[in-house]
Amino acid sequence: MNHPIQQNFKHIHIGQYLKIKVEELQVPMARICNFLNVLEEEVEIMYQSESIDSRQLLRWSKLLEYDFFRLYSQHLVLYSPPSKQGLSITENNKKSRLPVFKKNIYTREIINFILELISSQQKTKQQIINEYRIPKTTLYKWISKNTKYEQP
């Protein structure tokens, strides 16, 4: 199944994803408006928006019981630039007062996305390793565990 969220982590149009989830759950417009404390016209504007305020996105996430922020996290995993000389900005700054998160946490969606790129021959294994900085051993482990994606 080619779902827009699984297809394109590079270009996120959050309004489209909100609308998809609302339709999947069949949430009545009155409930959305009441929960978000907005008018119907404002909801329609959000559906057309590529981005929305983070507080508003948090409210949507609660209403629809879906972590829309994960779309952006997955984008960072796949598309953030590699750090120079193996040092990240946080390593250069001793200690941060902000929480530290492990960057390379691959979700099932990310793994499926990568394996589908290989299976459909859109990208080679080496391109995946180079472009997304996924370790070779990790990629081959995914392939071996997901035999339907193995190339002949």
Secondary structure as GFF3:
##gff-version 3
##sequence-region A 1 152
A	DSSP	alpha_helix	4	7	.	.	.	ID=ss1
A	DSSP	alpha_helix	14	25	.	.	.	ID=ss2
A	DSSP	alpha_helix	29	36	.	.	.	ID=ss3
A	DSSP	alpha_helix	40	48	.	.	.	ID=ss4
A	DSSP	alpha_helix	54	64	.	.	.	ID=ss5
A	DSSP	alpha_helix	69	79	.	.	.	ID=ss6
A	DSSP	three_ten_helix	84	86	.	.	.	ID=ss7
A	DSSP	alpha_helix	89	92	.	.	.	ID=ss8
A	DSSP	alpha_helix	108	119	.	.	.	ID=ss9
A	DSSP	alpha_helix	125	132	.	.	.	ID=ss10
A	DSSP	alpha_helix	136	145	.	.	.	ID=ss11
A	DSSP	three_ten_helix	147	149	.	.	.	ID=ss12
###
